[in-house]
Amino acid sequence: MDIINHQQVERLKQEIGADNLPVLLGIFLTELNQYAEKLNLPDNDQDSYLKEISHALKSSAASFGAEALRNLAIDYDSAGKSGLMLASPEHKQKMLDLLQITHQQYEFLLAE
């Protein structure tokens, strides 16, 4: 699966204008950084926070074409709503890795 759906990014660019795309992508990247930073806090309730960010990322990742992140967010959000715990180190690491990869790919996109 692709990290970025370039067709969605292009649609967004057409909707908001090419000049506004870098600004909105910058906000999205800041959001990804904030999620990663909070996930790394030692006193964080990981299960609740993974559910919280997964719910938020379903729509924001979809809006920006962050396909892999959107799919993981949907999976985690569904698991959380089904009562499954997301407190394993693997859940956290998978989200952290994908947040980082997604951030890097969008930085490359902005640099083009």
C-alpha positions as CSV (number, residue, x, y, z in Angstrom):
1,M,0.0,0.0,0.0
2,D,1.2,3.5,-0.8
3,I,1.9,5.9,2.0
4,I,0.4,8.8,0.0
5,N,-2.5,8.8,-2.4
6,H,-1.2,11.4,-4.9
7,Q,-4.6,11.6,-6.6
8,Q,-6.2,12.7,-3.3
9,V,-3.4,15.3,-2.8
10,E,-4.0,16.6,-6.3
11,R,-7.8,16.8,-5.6
12,L,-7.1,18.7,-2.4
13,K,-4.7,21.1,-4.2
14,Q,-7.5,21.8,-6.8
15,E,-10.0,22.4,-4.0
16,I,-7.9,24.8,-1.9
17,G,-5.4,26.1,-4.4
18,A,-1.8,25.3,-5.0
19,D,-0.6,28.2,-2.8
20,N,-2.6,26.9,0.2
21,L,-1.5,23.3,0.0
22,P,1.9,23.7,1.6
23,V,0.3,25.6,4.5
24,L,-2.3,22.9,5.2
25,L,0.3,20.1,4.8
26,G,2.5,21.9,7.3
27,I,-0.4,21.9,9.8
28,F,-0.9,18.2,9.1
29,L,2.8,17.5,9.7
30,T,2.7,19.4,12.9
31,E,-0.3,17.3,14.0
32,L,1.6,14.1,13.2
33,N,4.6,15.3,15.3
34,Q,2.4,16.1,18.2
35,Y,0.8,12.7,18.1
36,A,4.2,11.0,18.0
37,E,5.5,13.1,20.9
38,K,2.6,12.4,23.1
39,L,2.8,8.6,22.3
40,N,6.4,8.7,23.6
41,L,5.5,10.2,26.9
42,P,6.1,7.7,29.7
43,D,3.0,8.6,31.7
44,N,0.7,8.4,28.7
45,D,-2.4,6.1,28.9
46,Q,-1.4,4.4,25.6
47,D,-4.6,2.6,25.0
48,S,-6.8,5.6,25.4
49,Y,-4.5,7.8,23.4
50,L,-4.2,5.4,20.5
51,K,-8.0,5.2,20.4
52,E,-8.2,9.0,20.5
53,I,-5.6,9.7,17.8
54,S,-6.9,6.9,15.6
55,H,-10.4,8.4,15.6
56,A,-9.0,11.8,14.7
57,L,-6.6,10.4,12.1
58,K,-9.4,8.6,10.2
59,S,-10.6,11.8,8.7
60,S,-7.5,14.0,8.6
61,A,-5.3,11.3,7.1
62,A,-8.1,10.7,4.5
63,S,-8.3,14.4,3.7
64,F,-4.6,14.6,3.0
65,G,-4.3,11.3,1.2
66,A,-2.3,9.6,3.8
67,E,-3.6,6.1,2.9
68,A,-1.5,3.8,5.1
69,L,-2.0,6.0,8.1
70,R,-5.8,6.2,7.4
71,N,-6.0,2.5,7.1
72,L,-4.2,1.9,10.4
73,A,-6.3,4.5,12.1
74,I,-9.5,2.8,10.9
75,D,-8.2,-0.6,12.1
76,Y,-7.3,0.8,15.5
77,D,-10.5,2.8,15.8
78,S,-12.6,-0.2,15.0
79,A,-10.6,-2.4,17.5
80,G,-11.1,0.2,20.2
81,K,-14.8,0.5,19.5
82,S,-15.0,-3.3,19.8
83,G,-13.5,-3.2,23.2
84,L,-10.0,-4.4,22.3
85,M,-7.0,-3.0,24.0
86,L,-4.3,-1.2,22.1
87,A,-1.8,-1.1,24.9
88,S,0.7,-3.5,23.5
89,P,4.2,-2.1,22.6
90,E,3.6,-3.4,19.0
91,H,0.5,-1.2,18.6
92,K,2.3,1.8,19.8
93,Q,5.4,1.1,17.7
94,K,3.4,0.4,14.5
95,M,1.6,3.8,14.9
96,L,4.9,5.6,15.7
97,D,6.6,4.1,12.7
98,L,3.8,5.0,10.4
99,L,3.6,8.5,11.7
100,Q,7.3,9.0,11.0
101,I,7.2,7.4,7.5
102,T,4.2,9.5,6.6
103,H,5.8,12.6,7.9
104,Q,8.9,11.9,5.8
105,Q,7.0,11.2,2.7
106,Y,5.0,14.5,2.9
107,E,8.2,16.4,3.6
108,F,9.6,14.9,0.3
109,L,6.4,15.9,-1.4
110,L,6.6,19.5,-0.1
111,A,10.3,19.7,-1.3
112,E,9.3,18.9,-4.9
